[in-house]
Amino acid sequence: MVKRISKADHDRITAAIRAAEAKTSGEIFCVLAKEVSTYRDIGLLWAAAAAFLLPLALIPFGFEPAWIPGMASGWDAAHLSARGTEISQALAAYALIQAAVFVMVYAALRLPPLRRVTTPKSVRRDRVRRAALHQFLAHGLHVTEERTGVLIFAALDDHRVEVIADKGIHARVDQSVWVDAVEALTSSLKDDRPAEGFEAAIGMVGAVLAEHFPPRPRNPNEIADRLVEI
């Protein structure tokens, strides 16, 4: 996966956008996001579930406070009045184990590979799409003259690519035409070839735009030709 985007890469991507837009009235914009969400809520849910369920596995083995150093004196209670103390110690020991499990699981799930595995694909897909839509709106791709803006969005930590087209394109182009562009960029990002991937995706998107939206006699550049990193 991509480690860095050099200035030369930025220049190549800018040149690819300009070349593509020379043949169309459409506008292309690119965004590369390191992460779109921390997914802390998902980590907390997994940690809470683990803290509740995993310690239960100790009960069939006769769990007792003495298993935890310092939680028991090592002496057996000889009379009934001491049972309350034993119960309190057992509950405290169990709560301590739950807390330790919670902290360890949550800390482990902060690692990107484990976070990806434990976060449902539907959740990652929705959050990447939401982040892409936010960037689409933030950079004004929805206010071009003919509503022909296209965003190429890549989320590194989530290993996902989104292409969002404005409604002027939606009305004339089926969304399946962007599949090849998504696959080309995804493959190149995986091989740490970001410039090549964006160039390929931009070329494919540009070809679709050129077919349906040729240049106008007055064809201003409405959106900056560049890649933004967030």
Secondary structure by P-SEA (a helix, b strand, c coil): ccccccaaaaaaaaaaaaaaaccccbbbbbbbbcccccaaaaaaaaaaaaaacccccccccccccccccccccccccccccaaaaaaaaaaaaaaaaaaaaaaaaaaaaccaaaaaaaccaaaaaaaaaaaaaaaaaaaccccccccbbbbbcccccccbbbbbbcaaaaaccccccaaaaaaaaaaaaaacaaaaaaaaaaaaaaaaaaaccccccccccccccccccc
